[in-house]
Structures are given as C-alpha cells and as structure tokens.
Amino acid sequence: MSAFTSRTPKSCTHIAPLRAYADILPDPRKILDDIDAMLRELEEHQSRIEGLSEEWEAEKTY
C-alpha cells in the first residue's frame, strides 16, 4: 500500500475549518453598506480639504 492511499485526502481534512470560518463571516450586504458609508465620509473629507485649500490659496494672494 502506498503512502498516498493510506492518508485522508487533504480536501476532506480542510473543508470543516472552512465551513466553520464561513459561519462567522459577516453579511456581504452589511460589508457593502459599510464600504459605501466610508466612501461617503471620504468624499466629505475631500470636499472639506479642497475648500480649505482654496481658502488658503486665496489668502496667499492678499
């Protein structure tokens, strides 16, 4: 008997941990909502930074 036939196939031994991990993954819709909220917040920060930059440039010309 060869060493390959006496061992449990790797695919069988690795499925259980993957299934357990899949059970703790967050809902994909929640992830997308969180990403969308972060992008909106970044856009707000970008707008503020651009506004401050424009004010700073305008003050430099005085």
Secondary structure, 3 states (H helix, E strand, C coil): CCHHHHCCCHHHHHHHHHHHHHHHCCCHHHHHHHHHHHHHHHHHHHHHHHHHHHHHHHHHCC
